[in-house]
Amino acid sequence: MSDPQHRPGHMNGHPASGDRDALAHLLTQRLNKAPAPAPPQTPPAGPAAVPPPVSPVPPDVPHSAGPADAGAIPRLAGLPGQLPVAWEVIEALQQQVSTTLSKRDPQRLLGNEDRQMLARSLTTAAVAAWSATYAQGNTPLTAEQESAIGDAVFNSMFRGGRLQSLLDEDGVEDLMVDGTTASVEYYDRPRRTIENVAGSHDELITWVNRMARLSGHGERALTQATPSVGFRMPDGSRVTASLLTSRPSAVIRKHRIQQHGLAQLQEWGSLNPTISAFLTACVRARMNLLVVGDMGAGKTSLLRALGREIPASERLVTLESDRELYLDEPGPGPLTFAFEARQSNGERTGDNRAAGEVTISDMFATALRYNATRVVVGEVRSTEVVPMLQAMSAGGSGSMCTMHVRRPHAIISRLVQLCTEAGMADSAAHHLIASGIDAVVYLTYLDETPIGGRKHRFVSHIYEVHDVVGEGGRPTTTELFAPTPAERRAVYQNMPSFISELELHGFHRAWLTDTPHAHWPTPLQTVRSTR
């Protein structure tokens, strides 16, 4: 561990005077605008001493007390764990640290991790200098407050800035910003609304464009020429922002879980042991799988877990509009090439195509030349359904994708709709679907957070799609797993025609009919079921 006496920007354990004087000069006018922090209350002497109290939470903002509340910093604008100073101070400190960082590493020769470590050190020096100046006419900040200010400065440079404290909350799944107001949706509690998460609409637009640059998507700027953009944040969260709404808006989908497999989904109640073993055998037997469900049902999470069951000896190509599967990260899995679509720069070419745009459909031809043994598409939304099904039916055994479908009975209709939008006739679409897909997994999404429960995501249906068309020219399907009057989750119904292939890969047909093994181990605990 480095000696704190010799950190950059420090002299004899204190911030260097040049940095301190520069900061003081930069922040002189800012300081008078910054609200003074709540004075610390002197705790009673003795072992019964308690941490200083947290400023009260507005009554309309749900809040669960926990260990993190002890010694928490007074809240500003309703944000959790927020700061005892105005955000303008954070911006000024961030500007100072950025300038110093650029002087220390003008050619950006440092790697990202080393650059962030240097920025942390410079931030510590800058906050210490500011705090010393601030304490000359105000109540000195506590070590916890200085640390929180330093985190905010660092977050402003390398993470989610002013919104990072919300994204760091436990259980956050979606953060929706409308102008200067944010709505936060959680996995296990009701949505809450927070005001003043941005100082203005322009500030929100600036935040979006800065996040796009930090994520390496500098070409995706939110402007009048490109009024909608999408990209990943540095932590992998997916951002979609637009100027086409009544106020500038942004929706952030946070990936709470990235490194997980079928075993974890089983622990969380999305699968039972039989279904987990069945799907594992399907992947290893190179069945073509389609994962479907409503929005937020956990399709990507299941597809990601299924992808981790692909043998390491194979070659995999993933095609996504925004990278969410992370199957190409270092690990014991197959050799993986992760393709990501690219948005347009807002201009049009002579043939009226969006300039610079690369769609999933565009990437298929290149991806197939990589001689991959499987193709995985993050989500089929449009005309890419045709090359996906063609890849499945023409030798791409073991390929997988997800698709948004509201109801189980609408799966085939939704596939046909997308195929016909791509220019296929219904009959051709029916034959392509029948020859391409082996099984469809449907996930049910039950959100009980508004009535005091949590969000439930579980497999409720699994269908086999046969390679022949039936009545009306539609593909023939068999319900392998489905709910019963006593169980809302998937329960075995019919033996798949490819059971012999599954048995070659470790599955036993007795698991389907053996009630103790096939049953869900615990009841589905819902609020509705107790009423």
JOJOPE-V504407 format. One record per run of one state. SS is the DSSP state (h for helix, s for strand, l for the rest). FROM is the first residue (numbers start at 1). LEN is the number of residues. Records with the same first field share a line. If there is no record, write none. Layout:
SS=FROM-LEN + FROM-LEN
This chain:
l=1-3 + 7-3 + 12-2 + 16-1 + 32-35 + 70-17 + 105-7 + 135-8 + 159-2 + 168-4 + 179-2 + 187-5 + 195-6 + 215-13 + 233-5 + 243-6 + 254-8 + 268-5 + 285-4 + 294-5 + 308-7 + 321-14 + 341-1 + 343-5 + 349-5 + 355-3 + 359-1 + 369-5 + 381-3 + 394-6 + 405-3 + 422-4 + 437-2 + 448-1 + 452-3 + 470-1 + 474-1 + 485-2 + 493-6 + 504-6 + 514-1 + 519-9 + 531-1
h=4-3 + 17-15 + 67-3 + 87-18 + 112-23 + 143-16 + 161-7 + 201-14 + 262-6 + 273-12 + 299-9 + 360-9 + 384-10 + 408-14 + 426-11 + 449-3 + 471-3 + 499-5 + 510-4 + 515-4 + 528-3
s=10-2 + 14-2 + 172-7 + 181-6 + 192-3 + 228-5 + 238-5 + 249-5 + 289-5 + 315-6 + 335-6 + 342-1 + 348-1 + 354-1 + 358-1 + 374-7 + 400-5 + 439-9 + 455-15 + 475-10 + 487-6
